[in-house]
Every structure is written in C-alpha cells, then in structure tokens.
C-alpha cells in the first residue's frame, strides 16, 4: 500500500512538473540584443515541451520589431506564434532600428529575403492589448505568466483596458483572474539611485516615461510581481564566443554580431543579461534568491524603491554568490544555444 501511494505521489509530481507554462512575451526587441537572446531562450522551452508561447508583443511602434521577431520564431519552428505590437504610444518615442534593419532586409543572391517573415511595412498588425485580452479571456484561470522585458506601456494599457467585445471583464479583472505571475525586467534595487554619485539614476525601461507606466502597473496589478532589477543582468554577461559557435546562417547570430559592431569599437561584446533573467525565473526559480515580500514604488522621475511588507505582492531577484551567478549564466547559455532550427 505504501509503495502504491509513493508511486501515485511520484506520478502526480511528474505531471505537475510537466505542465506547460503559458507565456505572454512582451518586449522592446530591436533596440539592443538581450531581448533576442530571451526570445530564443523562451523558444527553447517551447521546443522542450515546457512552455506555450501565447504571443510575442512588441512595445515599440515599428513593424520591423514584428518582422524580426517573426524571423526568429520561423527559423526555430514557431511560426504559429502570433506577433503584435503596441498601438498609439502615450509616452516615449521609438528608437531608430538600424541595429536590426540589415538583418530584417537581408536577401539571398536570388533576391528573396534570407530569413522568412510574414510582416512588411504595409501589413496591418494587431494591437497588442486586444491580443492580450483575447489570450487571457481564453486561458484557464491563474495560468499565464506575463513576461515584460521593455517599457511597460503594453502591460499598463492592458491593465487599464475596459470591457469590450472580447470580454466583459476589465483589463485589471482579466489579469487578476488569469495571470499567475508577472516577471518584469525594470528598475534597480541595489540602492545605487538612493544615495551617492548615482543618486537619482533611472533604469532604462523607466527612463522614457519617467516611471509613469510602472506607476500604473503597480496601481492596477493585483497579482504577484517579481522584478529583475538592473543590478541582476549587469552582473551576468553572455559570451559572444558562444554566439559565434551558432550556424553562420542563423538570424540570432547575425543580429548579435552586427549589434556588437555598434556596441563596441572592437566588435566584441559580451552582453549583460537583463532580459533573460526574467525569463529564467519563470522556468527555473530555484536558481535565484528572492527578497522578502514587499511593495515597490516609483517616484516622479522613475527611481524605484522597495519596502518590506508581509502582505506585499512584490519581490525582486537576488543572486546570493558567485556560485549561483555561474549556474544562472550557464543555464541561460545552454537555453539559448540548445534551441534548434526547425
């Protein structure tokens, strides 16, 4: 009898661990390269049967971001994943996309695009908020991980959305009902912005709108949020040498190496891993330590603060030592380079 119970428990545990995680991947892909690493990292979890990638949503109002995302998805066999973008932006402007433009427009000798994608400058692209609302409405309760890797416009607009033809629920109600966790790369929790020579320093994802979108997210989001602060990704760098091992005709490889020529005079750039840490926490939370529960706030300039509170729903990632840091780095490297062309 004891053996039977033990086997049953083992089976139930294996089923629980085998359950795929539903992910909405929200990104400012195109401005740098760690978003691209994070997308391929997520694709690898799809290939391993650990994730359902519900959609990729660009928080930049530029069709090239959509096209580039499609190129990566199609190269790795995920052409069925929809890619959408933000509608009208209330704050901030889109950066020039010359860092991905050569890859988006690259052609073979026969004149066809080197890497297939569905979108061009004339394509009508669905608004991210409508896609998010539809996906959440059709998802089981408490089942979706919202991963935010750029500015928080899309998430804030989703939370502020009103009932429509998709759902009688507001965005706030949909998120509260359907989202299990928001994993967000934003802010800084090292204390550098609170004192000394860096006092007032604002992390990039909050700089353009001075934290206004984060303030709205903090006000309207009723589900747990785990932040990967600037200090986390800054301390871990992806070796360019690992990217150079990828096949020559790989869009991630080409994009990374081109970006390196823009980021470094030497053309060598080991990229800080800000965005991939937010993805990794969803799939391997045991690799990180966490702060105590608390409440994150943001001031009118975009500086983030944290106050411990047992009832708070916010926490931030901590890397306790060099051993943990190395494990995280090696896991991310493996996640990225193990993704297979399909």
N, C-alpha and C positions, 0 to 999 in steps of 0.2 A: 504493500500500500504506500509506504514511504517513497519507494522508488518511483511509483506511478505519479505521485504528487510532484516529486522532484522533476521528472520528465515533463510534466504538464507545465510547471513553472518555467522550465528552460525553454519550452516551445513558445509560451506566451511572451517571454522576454525577447526571444529572437524575432517574433512577429512585430513587437513594438519597435525594436531597433531597425527592422527592415522597412518600416513605414516611411514612404517618401515625404519629403518636406516641400510644401508648396511655397514657391518664392516669387515675389514681385521684385524685379531688379531695376532700381531707379538710379540713373547715372548721368553725370555730365561728361560722358565719354567724348573724346576728341581734343580736349584741351591739354591733356597730358597722357600718360601711358598706363598708370596703375589701374585705371578703370578697365582697360582692355585685359590686363592680367586677371582682374577679378571676374570678368565675364567668362574668360576661358576656364578659370578655376571653377566657376559655377557649372559650366557646360560639362566639365569632367564629372561632377557629382550627378549630373543627368545621365551621363554615359554609364556610370556605375550603378544606376538604379536607386540613388539616394535622394534625388530631387525631381520635382516637377517645376520647370521654369515656366511660370504662367505668362510672363511677358517681360520685355525689356522696354523701359520708358526713358526717353532722353529728356533731361531737364534743360536742354538748350534748344532754342527755336531755330534749328538748322537741319535741313533734310540730310546733309552729309553725315550727321551723327547717326541717323537712322540707317542710312546706306552702309556705313562702316560696321555698325552692329550686325546688320544682316549678313555682311561678308564673313564675319567671324562665325556667326551661327550656321550659315550654309556650309562653310568649309568643314566644320566639325559635326555636320549631320543633324543640325537642329533647325532646319528651315521652316518647321511648323510653328515655331515660337513667334508670336506677333511682336512687332516693334512699333512703338508710337512715340509721340513727342509732346512737349508742353504746348499749350495754346499761347494766348497772349500773356506776356510776362509783365507783372505789375512793377517789379523792381529788377534792376540789373540789366545788363546787355549781354548778347552773345559774343564770345571771343572769336577772333579770326581762327579759321580751321585749316590754316596752311600746314598744320602738323599732321593731319590725316589726308589732306586733299590729294597728294601724289599717290597715295595708296588707293583711295576711292576711284580715281580716274586712270589708274594704271591699266594698260592694254597689252595684249599679246601681239605678236607680229601680224596676225590675221586681222587685227583691228577690233577684236572683241575684248570686252573687259576681262582682265586677268582673273579677277575674283568676282563671281556672280553675286548680284544683289538685286532686289526687287524694286528698289526705290530710285527715282531720279528727281530732278528739280521740278518736274510737272506733276509728280504723284501727290494725290490728296492723302494726307497722313492723319489718322485718327487722333483726336485729343486724348492725352494721357488720362485725364480724370474720368472720362467716360469709360475707357478701357478698365481702369482700376475699379470703378463702381460695378461694372458688369462682372468682372472676375470675382470680386468679393461677394456679390449677390449670389453667384452660382457655386460658391465654395462652402464646404462644411464649416460649422461654427468652430472658432478657435483653432484654425488650421493653417493660416497663411503667415509667412514671415515677410515683412516689408523691409527690404534692404535698401537703404538710402546712402548713396555714395557721392552725391554732389550737393549743390544748393538744395534747399528744402521746399522749393516752390511747388513741385508736384504733390508732395505729401501734404503741405499746408492747404493747397487748393482742394485736394480730396477731402480732407477733414472738414473744410468749410462748405463743401457742396451740399446742395439742398435736394429733397426728394424730386424724382423725375420719372420718366417713362421706364427706366431700368429698375428702380427700387423706390418703395415708399419710405425708406429709411434715409435719414441724412447721412452725410459722409462720416460724421462723428459716430453715429449709431452703427453704421456698417463696419467701421474699423473696430469699434468696441466689441461687436458680435463676432466678427470673422477673423481678425488678426490676432495671432498668438503672441507675437513679439515684433517690435521694430528694432532693427540693428542699424545704427546710424553712425556714419563717419562724420563727425563735426565737433568743433570746439577744442578746448585744451584744458586738461585737468591736472596739469603739473604744477600750477601755481605761478608760472612764469609771467602771466599777464597781470598778476595782482600786486607785484612789487618789483623794485629794482629797475634796471635799464630797459627791460621789456614790458614795463607796466603799460597796460592798455593795448597790448598786442592782440590782434584778432585773427583767428584761424581762417583760411581762405574761403571755405564754404559758407562762412557767415559774413564775410567782408563786404560783398557786393550790396547786400540789402541791410547791412548793419544789424544782423540778427533778427530782423522783423519776422521772417518766415519761421525761424526756430521758436520765437516767442509764441507764434500762433499754434505751432505744433504742440508746444508744452501746455498751452491753454486748453486745447481741444482733444488731445490724445489721452485716452483712458486706459490704454494697455501698457504693459511694461516696455521700457526703452532701455537698451544697452548702448552706450556711446563708446566708440573707439576714438579717443582724442588724438590730437596732432602728435603728442609725445610718443604714442604707441608706434605708429607707422614710421615715424622719423628714426626710430631706433633699430629698424629692420630693413635691410636693403636686398633687393633681388639681384643676383649676379648676372650681369649681361652675358657672361660666358655661357650660362645655361640657355639663354635665348639663342645664342649663336649655334647651338647644337641642333636646333629645330631644322626641318627641311627648308631648303632655300626658298621654295615657292609656298611659303606659309604667311598669311596676312599678318599674324601677330608678330612674327619675326621681322617682317619688313617694316611694320609700323614702329616697333620698338627701336630698331636700328636707325630708322630715319629720325625718330624723336631724339635719340641720343646725340645725333649730329647738331640738333638745335639746343639741347640742354647742356652740352659740354664741348669745349673747343677741341678736345681730344677725340670726340666721337665715342667715348666710353662713359657709360652712366649706369651705375647700379641704383636702380630706382627704389626710393623709400616706399614701403608697402602700407600706405594708409588704407586704401580701399579693400584689399584682400583680407585684412584682419577682420573687417566687419562681416565678410562672407564666411571666413573660417569660424567665427564664433557660432554661427548658426549650425554648422555641421560638426564642429569639434570644440564645444565649450570647455571641455575638461583641460584644454591646453592653456587656458587663461585663469588668472585670479580675477576676482571682481571686488569692487568697492562695496562698502555697506550700502544698504538701501538708503535712498535719499531723494532729494528734489534738486533738479538742475534749473538754474535760472540764467537769463541773459540780459545784459544791460543795453542801453540805447545805442551803444557803439558796436556791440557784437561780442563782448567779452563774456565768457561763460563762467558760472560759479556752481558750486555743489555744496549742499547742506545735508548732513546725515539726518535721516528720519525713518524710523522703523516702518512707518506707513507709506513711505515714498515708493514710487514705481520706477525710479530711475537708478541706474548703476553705470559705472564706467569700467572699461577693461584695465587690468593691471598685469604687467609682466614681472614676476617676482624676482627673477635672477637670470643669469646668462644661460643656464641650462634650459630654462623654459623658453628663452628667446631663440635659442638654436633649434629647439624642437618645432617652434612655430615657423621659423624660416624654412626648415627642411620640409615641413608638411606643405607649405604654400608652393615651394619649388616643385615638389612631386605632383601636387594638384594641377599645376599649370602644364608641365612638360609631359604628363601622362595622358592628357587629352588627345584623342586620336582623330585623324582626318577620316571622314566618312564619305 
